């Protein structure tokens, strides 16, 4: 049996115009509390070294 899905939100340092109107913390808390996920995290930039390691 597989575990629950995991949710990862990369916010591209928050610089992308698409994030201007998104309340990231309200959204990630919705995912954590309302969806059946193992965990939900926000990362500032998955395309850099520490994002790759994560």
PDB file of N, CA, C and O in Angstrom:
ATOM      1  N   UNK A   1       0.837  -1.185   0.000  1.00  0.00           N
ATOM      2  CA  UNK A   1       0.000   0.000   0.000  1.00  0.00           C
ATOM      3  C   UNK A   1       0.886   1.253   0.000  1.00  0.00           C
ATOM      4  O   UNK A   1       1.813   1.365   0.802  1.00  0.00           O
ATOM      5  N   UNK A   2       0.601   2.162  -0.877  1.00  0.00           N
ATOM      6  CA  UNK A   2       1.347   3.415  -0.936  1.00  0.00           C
ATOM      7  C   UNK A   2       0.860   4.367   0.143  1.00  0.00           C
ATOM      8  O   UNK A   2      -0.277   4.283   0.607  1.00  0.00           O
ATOM      9  N   UNK A   3       1.764   5.293   0.540  1.00  0.00           N
ATOM     10  CA  UNK A   3       1.398   6.295   1.528  1.00  0.00           C
ATOM     11  C   UNK A   3       0.566   7.402   0.896  1.00  0.00           C
ATOM     12  O   UNK A   3       0.241   7.373  -0.291  1.00  0.00           O
ATOM     13  N   UNK A   4       0.242   8.352   1.712  1.00  0.00           N
ATOM     14  CA  UNK A   4      -0.525   9.506   1.246  1.00  0.00           C
ATOM     15  C   UNK A   4       0.328  10.351   0.319  1.00  0.00           C
ATOM     16  O   UNK A   4       1.555  10.316   0.403  1.00  0.00           O
ATOM     17  N   UNK A   5      -0.304  11.112  -0.566  1.00  0.00           N
ATOM     18  CA  UNK A   5       0.479  12.016  -1.424  1.00  0.00           C
ATOM     19  C   UNK A   5       1.090  13.141  -0.593  1.00  0.00           C
ATOM     20  O   UNK A   5       0.601  13.478   0.485  1.00  0.00           O
ATOM     21  N   UNK A   6       2.140  13.695  -1.107  1.00  0.00           N
ATOM     22  CA  UNK A   6       2.812  14.832  -0.472  1.00  0.00           C
ATOM     23  C   UNK A   6       2.609  16.047  -1.369  1.00  0.00           C
ATOM     24  O   UNK A   6       2.544  15.925  -2.592  1.00  0.00           O
ATOM     25  N   UNK A   7       2.512  17.207  -0.756  1.00  0.00           N
ATOM     26  CA  UNK A   7       2.250  18.425  -1.524  1.00  0.00           C
ATOM     27  C   UNK A   7       3.404  19.389  -1.339  1.00  0.00           C
ATOM     28  O   UNK A   7       3.765  19.732  -0.213  1.00  0.00           O
ATOM     29  N   UNK A   8       3.977  19.823  -2.441  1.00  0.00           N
ATOM     30  CA  UNK A   8       5.081  20.766  -2.421  1.00  0.00           C
ATOM     31  C   UNK A   8       4.718  21.952  -3.308  1.00  0.00           C
ATOM     32  O   UNK A   8       4.362  21.775  -4.473  1.00  0.00           O
ATOM     33  N   UNK A   9       4.807  23.155  -2.757  1.00  0.00           N
ATOM     34  CA  UNK A   9       4.530  24.371  -3.506  1.00  0.00           C
ATOM     35  C   UNK A   9       5.814  25.175  -3.613  1.00  0.00           C
ATOM     36  O   UNK A   9       6.345  25.649  -2.608  1.00  0.00           O
ATOM     37  N   UNK A  10       6.307  25.327  -4.822  1.00  0.00           N
ATOM     38  CA  UNK A  10       7.467  26.183  -5.066  1.00  0.00           C
ATOM     39  C   UNK A  10       6.927  27.561  -5.442  1.00  0.00           C
ATOM     40  O   UNK A  10       6.103  27.694  -6.347  1.00  0.00           O
ATOM     41  N   UNK A  11       7.399  28.572  -4.739  1.00  0.00           N
ATOM     42  CA  UNK A  11       6.877  29.916  -4.984  1.00  0.00           C
ATOM     43  C   UNK A  11       7.833  30.797  -5.772  1.00  0.00           C
ATOM     44  O   UNK A  11       7.633  32.008  -5.861  1.00  0.00           O
ATOM     45  N   UNK A  12       8.871  30.197  -6.345  1.00  0.00           N
ATOM     46  CA  UNK A  12       9.801  30.959  -7.201  1.00  0.00           C
ATOM     47  C   UNK A  12      10.221  32.273  -6.552  1.00  0.00           C
ATOM     48  O   UNK A  12      10.220  33.323  -7.195  1.00  0.00           O
ATOM     49  N   UNK A  13      10.575  32.204  -5.289  1.00  0.00           N
ATOM     50  CA  UNK A  13      10.969  33.372  -4.488  1.00  0.00           C
ATOM     51  C   UNK A  13       9.832  34.368  -4.339  1.00  0.00           C
ATOM     52  O   UNK A  13      10.031  35.441  -3.770  1.00  0.00           O
ATOM     53  N   UNK A  14       8.655  34.042  -4.832  1.00  0.00           N
ATOM     54  CA  UNK A  14       7.524  34.957  -4.747  1.00  0.00           C
ATOM     55  C   UNK A  14       7.572  36.054  -5.781  1.00  0.00           C
ATOM     56  O   UNK A  14       6.738  36.958  -5.758  1.00  0.00           O
ATOM     57  N   UNK A  15       8.546  35.997  -6.704  1.00  0.00           N
ATOM     58  CA  UNK A  15       8.728  37.050  -7.696  1.00  0.00           C
ATOM     59  C   UNK A  15       7.790  36.929  -8.891  1.00  0.00           C
ATOM     60  O   UNK A  15       7.546  37.919  -9.582  1.00  0.00           O
ATOM     61  N   UNK A  16       7.272  35.761  -9.141  1.00  0.00           N
ATOM     62  CA  UNK A  16       6.429  35.552 -10.319  1.00  0.00           C
ATOM     63  C   UNK A  16       5.109  36.317 -10.158  1.00  0.00           C
ATOM     64  O   UNK A  16       4.515  36.296  -9.080  1.00  0.00           O
ATOM     65  N   UNK A  17       4.653  36.979 -11.200  1.00  0.00           N
ATOM     66  CA  UNK A  17       3.412  37.751 -11.110  1.00  0.00           C
ATOM     67  C   UNK A  17       2.214  36.908 -10.654  1.00  0.00           C
ATOM     68  O   UNK A  17       1.305  37.425 -10.005  1.00  0.00           O
ATOM     69  N   UNK A  18       2.212  35.643 -10.985  1.00  0.00           N
ATOM     70  CA  UNK A  18       1.095  34.785 -10.605  1.00  0.00           C
ATOM     71  C   UNK A  18       0.932  34.616  -9.105  1.00  0.00           C
ATOM     72  O   UNK A  18      -0.143  34.229  -8.646  1.00  0.00           O
ATOM     73  N   UNK A  19       1.974  34.897  -8.333  1.00  0.00           N
ATOM     74  CA  UNK A  19       1.903  34.746  -6.883  1.00  0.00           C
ATOM     75  C   UNK A  19       1.439  36.010  -6.168  1.00  0.00           C
ATOM     76  O   UNK A  19       1.167  35.976  -4.968  1.00  0.00           O
ATOM     77  N   UNK A  20       1.346  37.115  -6.887  1.00  0.00           N
ATOM     78  CA  UNK A  20       0.985  38.383  -6.251  1.00  0.00           C
ATOM     79  C   UNK A  20      -0.366  38.333  -5.552  1.00  0.00           C
ATOM     80  O   UNK A  20      -0.530  38.903  -4.473  1.00  0.00           O
ATOM     81  N   UNK A  21      -1.330  37.658  -6.156  1.00  0.00           N
ATOM     82  CA  UNK A  21      -2.678  37.628  -5.588  1.00  0.00           C
ATOM     83  C   UNK A  21      -2.960  36.369  -4.785  1.00  0.00           C
ATOM     84  O   UNK A  21      -4.039  36.238  -4.208  1.00  0.00           O
ATOM     85  N   UNK A  22      -2.011  35.440  -4.736  1.00  0.00           N
ATOM     86  CA  UNK A  22      -2.204  34.198  -4.008  1.00  0.00           C
ATOM     87  C   UNK A  22      -1.783  34.369  -2.559  1.00  0.00           C
ATOM     88  O   UNK A  22      -0.652  34.765  -2.277  1.00  0.00           O
ATOM     89  N   UNK A  23      -2.681  34.072  -1.654  1.00  0.00           N
ATOM     90  CA  UNK A  23      -2.331  34.047  -0.235  1.00  0.00           C
ATOM     91  C   UNK A  23      -1.728  32.671   0.023  1.00  0.00           C
ATOM     92  O   UNK A  23      -2.444  31.707   0.293  1.00  0.00           O
ATOM     93  N   UNK A  24      -0.402  32.592  -0.064  1.00  0.00           N
ATOM     94  CA  UNK A  24       0.302  31.318   0.017  1.00  0.00           C
ATOM     95  C   UNK A  24      -0.018  30.587   1.313  1.00  0.00           C
ATOM     96  O   UNK A  24      -0.260  29.380   1.291  1.00  0.00           O
ATOM     97  N   UNK A  25      -0.026  31.284   2.430  1.00  0.00           N
ATOM     98  CA  UNK A  25      -0.212  30.624   3.728  1.00  0.00           C
ATOM     99  C   UNK A  25      -1.642  30.139   3.895  1.00  0.00           C
ATOM    100  O   UNK A  25      -1.861  29.073   4.472  1.00  0.00           O
ATOM    101  N   UNK A  26      -2.602  30.876   3.417  1.00  0.00           N
ATOM    102  CA  UNK A  26      -3.991  30.412   3.471  1.00  0.00           C
ATOM    103  C   UNK A  26      -4.148  29.169   2.600  1.00  0.00           C
ATOM    104  O   UNK A  26      -4.806  28.207   2.996  1.00  0.00           O
ATOM    105  N   UNK A  27      -3.543  29.189   1.417  1.00  0.00           N
ATOM    106  CA  UNK A  27      -3.628  28.056   0.504  1.00  0.00           C
ATOM    107  C   UNK A  27      -2.959  26.811   1.081  1.00  0.00           C
ATOM    108  O   UNK A  27      -3.546  25.729   1.057  1.00  0.00           O
ATOM    109  N   UNK A  28      -1.732  26.952   1.603  1.00  0.00           N
ATOM    110  CA  UNK A  28      -1.018  25.775   2.112  1.00  0.00           C
ATOM    111  C   UNK A  28      -1.717  25.225   3.350  1.00  0.00           C
ATOM    112  O   UNK A  28      -1.702  24.014   3.568  1.00  0.00           O
ATOM    113  N   UNK A  29      -2.322  26.070   4.158  1.00  0.00           N
ATOM    114  CA  UNK A  29      -3.076  25.584   5.312  1.00  0.00           C
ATOM    115  C   UNK A  29      -4.341  24.855   4.876  1.00  0.00           C
ATOM    116  O   UNK A  29      -4.743  23.880   5.511  1.00  0.00           O
ATOM    117  N   UNK A  30      -4.969  25.314   3.807  1.00  0.00           N
ATOM    118  CA  UNK A  30      -6.109  24.581   3.248  1.00  0.00           C
ATOM    119  C   UNK A  30      -5.673  23.177   2.825  1.00  0.00           C
ATOM    120  O   UNK A  30      -6.334  22.189   3.142  1.00  0.00           O
ATOM    121  N   UNK A  31      -4.563  23.104   2.113  1.00  0.00           N
ATOM    122  CA  UNK A  31      -4.059  21.800   1.663  1.00  0.00           C
ATOM    123  C   UNK A  31      -3.777  20.910   2.873  1.00  0.00           C
ATOM    124  O   UNK A  31      -4.205  19.756   2.897  1.00  0.00           O
ATOM    125  N   UNK A  32      -3.076  21.418   3.862  1.00  0.00           N
ATOM    126  CA  UNK A  32      -2.729  20.645   5.064  1.00  0.00           C
ATOM    127  C   UNK A  32      -3.949  20.141   5.810  1.00  0.00           C
ATOM    128  O   UNK A  32      -3.997  18.990   6.243  1.00  0.00           O
ATOM    129  N   UNK A  33      -4.931  21.013   5.955  1.00  0.00           N
ATOM    130  CA  UNK A  33      -6.069  20.689   6.815  1.00  0.00           C
ATOM    131  C   UNK A  33      -7.236  20.009   6.103  1.00  0.00           C
ATOM    132  O   UNK A  33      -7.982  19.252   6.725  1.00  0.00           O
ATOM    133  N   UNK A  34      -7.397  20.266   4.829  1.00  0.00           N
ATOM    134  CA  UNK A  34      -8.588  19.790   4.140  1.00  0.00           C
ATOM    135  C   UNK A  34      -8.342  18.634   3.174  1.00  0.00           C
ATOM    136  O   UNK A  34      -9.269  17.893   2.847  1.00  0.00           O
ATOM    137  N   UNK A  35      -7.107  18.476   2.717  1.00  0.00           N
ATOM    138  CA  UNK A  35      -6.812  17.406   1.775  1.00  0.00           C
ATOM    139  C   UNK A  35      -6.083  16.282   2.503  1.00  0.00           C
ATOM    140  O   UNK A  35      -5.434  16.512   3.523  1.00  0.00           O
ATOM    141  N   UNK A  36      -6.190  15.093   1.985  1.00  0.00           N
ATOM    142  CA  UNK A  36      -5.592  13.927   2.626  1.00  0.00           C
ATOM    143  C   UNK A  36      -4.153  13.755   2.145  1.00  0.00           C
ATOM    144  O   UNK A  36      -3.856  12.891   1.319  1.00  0.00           O
ATOM    145  N   UNK A  37      -3.259  14.607   2.686  1.00  0.00           N
ATOM    146  CA  UNK A  37      -1.853  14.563   2.291  1.00  0.00           C
ATOM    147  C   UNK A  37      -0.994  14.206   3.500  1.00  0.00           C
ATOM    148  O   UNK A  37      -1.361  14.467   4.646  1.00  0.00           O
ATOM    149  N   UNK A  38       0.160  13.601   3.213  1.00  0.00           N
ATOM    150  CA  UNK A  38       1.106  13.287   4.288  1.00  0.00           C
ATOM    151  C   UNK A  38       1.679  14.569   4.873  1.00  0.00           C
ATOM    152  O   UNK A  38       1.777  14.722   6.090  1.00  0.00           O
ATOM    153  N   UNK A  39       2.056  15.486   3.990  1.00  0.00           N
ATOM    154  CA  UNK A  39       2.520  16.797   4.424  1.00  0.00           C
ATOM    155  C   UNK A  39       2.395  17.787   3.276  1.00  0.00           C
ATOM    156  O   UNK A  39       2.250  17.402   2.116  1.00  0.00           O
ATOM    157  N   UNK A  40       2.453  19.062   3.618  1.00  0.00           N
ATOM    158  CA  UNK A  40       2.418  20.133   2.632  1.00  0.00           C
ATOM    159  C   UNK A  40       3.481  21.145   3.030  1.00  0.00           C
ATOM    160  O   UNK A  40       3.541  21.577   4.180  1.00  0.00           O
ATOM    161  N   UNK A  41       4.320  21.518   2.068  1.00  0.00           N
ATOM    162  CA  UNK A  41       5.373  22.486   2.358  1.00  0.00           C
ATOM    163  C   UNK A  41       5.426  23.554   1.279  1.00  0.00           C
ATOM    164  O   UNK A  41       4.921  23.373   0.171  1.00  0.00           O
ATOM    165  N   UNK A  42       6.051  24.672   1.632  1.00  0.00           N
ATOM    166  CA  UNK A  42       6.321  25.749   0.693  1.00  0.00           C
ATOM    167  C   UNK A  42       7.841  25.883   0.611  1.00  0.00           C
ATOM    168  O   UNK A  42       8.519  25.939   1.637  1.00  0.00           O
ATOM    169  N   UNK A  43       8.362  25.934  -0.582  1.00  0.00           N
ATOM    170  CA  UNK A  43       9.805  26.114  -0.783  1.00  0.00           C
ATOM    171  C   UNK A  43       9.990  27.349  -1.665  1.00  0.00           C
ATOM    172  O   UNK A  43       9.219  27.554  -2.602  1.00  0.00           O
ATOM    173  N   UNK A  44      10.999  28.172  -1.381  1.00  0.00           N
ATOM    174  CA  UNK A  44      11.157  29.407  -2.137  1.00  0.00           C
ATOM    175  C   UNK A  44      11.698  29.218  -3.545  1.00  0.00           C
ATOM    176  O   UNK A  44      11.444  30.050  -4.417  1.00  0.00           O
ATOM    177  N   UNK A  45      12.441  28.137  -3.785  1.00  0.00           N
ATOM    178  CA  UNK A  45      13.037  28.011  -5.117  1.00  0.00           C
ATOM    179  C   UNK A  45      13.554  26.580  -5.306  1.00  0.00           C
ATOM    180  O   UNK A  45      14.694  26.276  -4.957  1.00  0.00           O
ATOM    181  N   UNK A  46      12.722  25.720  -5.852  1.00  0.00           N
ATOM    182  CA  UNK A  46      13.084  24.315  -6.033  1.00  0.00           C
ATOM    183  C   UNK A  46      14.148  24.107  -7.106  1.00  0.00           C
ATOM    184  O   UNK A  46      14.779  23.050  -7.133  1.00  0.00           O
ATOM    185  N   UNK A  47      14.364  25.066  -7.978  1.00  0.00           N
ATOM    186  CA  UNK A  47      15.285  24.897  -9.095  1.00  0.00           C
ATOM    187  C   UNK A  47      16.732  25.222  -8.751  1.00  0.00           C
ATOM    188  O   UNK A  47      17.575  25.271  -9.647  1.00  0.00           O
ATOM    189  N   UNK A  48      17.041  25.443  -7.487  1.00  0.00           N
ATOM    190  CA  UNK A  48      18.420  25.696  -7.084  1.00  0.00           C
ATOM    191  C   UNK A  48      18.944  24.490  -6.293  1.00  0.00           C
ATOM    192  O   UNK A  48      18.205  23.539  -6.042  1.00  0.00           O
ATOM    193  N   UNK A  49      20.215  24.538  -5.905  1.00  0.00           N
ATOM    194  CA  UNK A  49      20.861  23.384  -5.285  1.00  0.00           C
ATOM    195  C   UNK A  49      20.113  22.827  -4.068  1.00  0.00           C
ATOM    196  O   UNK A  49      19.898  21.618  -3.974  1.00  0.00           O
ATOM    197  N   UNK A  50      19.722  23.691  -3.149  1.00  0.00           N
ATOM    198  CA  UNK A  50      19.055  23.158  -1.961  1.00  0.00           C
ATOM    199  C   UNK A  50      17.678  22.594  -2.300  1.00  0.00           C
ATOM    200  O   UNK A  50      17.214  21.661  -1.645  1.00  0.00           O
ATOM    201  N   UNK A  51      17.029  23.143  -3.302  1.00  0.00           N
ATOM    202  CA  UNK A  51      15.771  22.566  -3.761  1.00  0.00           C
ATOM    203  C   UNK A  51      15.978  21.189  -4.378  1.00  0.00           C
ATOM    204  O   UNK A  51      15.192  20.273  -4.137  1.00  0.00           O
ATOM    205  N   UNK A  52      17.019  21.043  -5.164  1.00  0.00           N
ATOM    206  CA  UNK A  52      17.352  19.739  -5.722  1.00  0.00           C
ATOM    207  C   UNK A  52      17.638  18.726  -4.628  1.00  0.00           C
ATOM    208  O   UNK A  52      17.183  17.585  -4.707  1.00  0.00           O
ATOM    209  N   UNK A  53      18.383  19.127  -3.614  1.00  0.00           N
ATOM    210  CA  UNK A  53      18.710  18.215  -2.505  1.00  0.00           C
ATOM    211  C   UNK A  53      17.465  17.831  -1.725  1.00  0.00           C
ATOM    212  O   UNK A  53      17.330  16.689  -1.285  1.00  0.00           O
ATOM    213  N   UNK A  54      16.554  18.784  -1.551  1.00  0.00           N
ATOM    214  CA  UNK A  54      15.327  18.482  -0.818  1.00  0.00           C
ATOM    215  C   UNK A  54      14.533  17.422  -1.550  1.00  0.00           C
ATOM    216  O   UNK A  54      13.461  17.027  -1.092  1.00  0.00           O
TER     217      UNK A  54
END
